[in-house]
Structure formats: structure tokens, C-alpha cells
Amino acid sequence: MRTTTPLLALLLAAPFSALAAPYPAEGVTAQELADLLRSEGYQAVVTTTNNGSPKINSGASGVNFSIVLHGCNPSGRCADLEINAGWTNSDIPLEKVNQWNTEKRYLQASWAQGKVYAEWDVIARHSSSEQMTVVIARWGSLIGEFRKFMNL
């Protein structure tokens, strides 16, 4: 039986862990996230919300969406993301929104006077570019599923 020395194991794992490009423990910046979106083929326009939080406007599965970064420190590293999309001319009944929230995970739906929203909160602390790539891909899949479910 052959054993792998710790040094050899470290050398073998190094190329794979280097691909993940970990972000600092405090989270991700809007620019890092926008660059990642662009590298995955998405549009990404960095702006701010009315209260000054960093925001990225983008689109997936035929839906425009925003990523609002929360819990940001003075250097611009943000601990949490809120990915959201909304439809203002929707006639979706509240019952359909409640059905989504009962049957589905991750993406939360909300409803207000004929407007329907999809939202996903993501923790960005202690993350990596690889994890954020998975989040972005999952959002694209979820929002497509949401549109189909809601007939949008």
C-alpha cells in the first residue's frame, strides 16, 4: 500500500484550490462581483441604491435583475448579497406566490398590489470566486424556473 506524503498532497491540491480565488473574509466588492459576472457572459453595470449601497444591474434567462450588496465595510467589502428581480405589471394571484414559497427553496417570492418579486439572500463572507460562480449560475436557473412557474 502506498501512502501520500502531506507535501505531495499539498502540491497536488494547490492547482485546484488556486482556481477558487478566495475573497477576503469580509466578503466581496461590487467590482469583483461585476468582473465575475462579465467573465461568465453576463452584463454588469455597477451603480448604487438610493441609500448608497453598491448595486449591480444585470440579466439572466430574459430577466433583468439587480444584486444589492449589504454589510459593506469602508474598503467596499460586503458581507451579504441580495439578488432580486421584479415584475410590476403582473396579475399573479397571491395564492400562486404562496405556492412557490411553500414548494420551492432558495428563491423567495413576494407580492404587493399586483407586483411580484423574486429575491435570494446570499452570504458573501468567507466565499470564493468559485462559490459566487455557482451562486450566479443557480440564480439564472432559479429565475428561469420562477418565470415558468409564474407564467411571466
N, C-alpha and C positions, 0 to 999 in steps of 0.2 A: 504494500500500500504506500502510495506516495503522498506526502504532505506538502502543502504550500506554505512557504515561509511568509511571515507578516509583511516583509518588504516586497516580496513578489506580488502578494495580494494587493498591496497598496499601489504598486506600479500598474497592475492590470486594471484596477478600478479607476485610476486617475483620468484616463481619457474620457470615460463615461461621466464621471462627476463634473468634469470641466465643461461638459455640454450644458449643464443645468444653469450656469451663470447665476449663483445665488445673489439675491439682493441683500443689502444690509438689514439687520434685524428690525429696524424701524419701519421697513416697508419699501414701497416703490415710488418713484417720481412720475409725474404726468408725462414727462418727456420719454422716460424709459418705456412706459406702457404704450405710448403712441408709436415709438420706434418698433416695438414688438408687434403691434397691430399691423403696421406697414409691412414688416417682414413676412407676415402671414397673409398679405394680399388685401388687407382692409384699408379703407381710407381712415385717416385720423387727423382731426383738427383740434388742437389744444386751445382751450379758452377758459373762462371762469364762470361760475354761477353768480347770481345777483349778490350773494353774500361773500364772494371772493374765493370760494373753494375751487380747486383745479377741476376741470371738466374736459372730457374728450368726446367729440361728436364723431360717430362712425355709422356703419351699416352692415347688416348681415341678413341673409335669407329674404331680401327685398324689404327689410325693415330698417328705418333709421333708429339709432339708439344712442344713448349717452352713457358715459362712465363718469360718475362723480367720485372724486377721491376725498375721503374723510380722515380725520385724526392726523392731520399733517403737522410735522414739526417745522421749525423755522428754516431748515435746509430744504424743505419741499418733499421730504419723505413722508408717505401717507400710509397709515396702518390698515385702512379699510377701503373697499370699493363698493359702490352701489351702481349696478348696471341696470338701466331701465329703458323702457320704450312705452309709448302711449298712443292711443287712438282716440281722437276727440269726436269723431262723427260716427260713433258706434251705437248700434241698437241692441247690444248684447244684454240679455237679462241678468240680473244679479244672481239668479239661480245657477246660470252657466259658470259664472266666476267662482261661486262657492263649490260647484262640482269640480272644477280644475283644482282648487286648493285642497279638496278632500282626496282626490285621486292621484295627484302628481306631487313630486318632490322638487326641491331646489328653487324653481321659479315660482314666485308668489304673484297672484293676480289680485288686483283691487279694482273697485268700481265706484264711480261718483257721478251721478246725474248723467248717465249716458256715455261717460268716458270710461274706457278700460285701460288698465296699466299692467305691465309685466315688470317685475323687479327681482333682482337677485343680489343679495349682500354677500361679499366675499372678503375674507380676512387676507390681507396682503403682508402682514408681519411675518418674518421668517420664511419668506417664499423665494421662489427662483423664477427665472425666465421660462423654464420648462413647465412649472406649475401654472404660470399665467397663460402659457400657450394652451394648456389643457382647458383652463377656465374659458378662454376665448372661443375655442372650438366647441366646448359644451354649450356656451351661450348661443352660438349660431344654430346648433341642433335644437336646443330648447325653444328658442324663439320661433323657429320653423314649425315645431310641433304645436306651440301655442297658437300661432296663426291658423293652422289647420283645424285645431280643436274649436277655436272661437269663430271660424269661418270669416276671417278678416282678409 
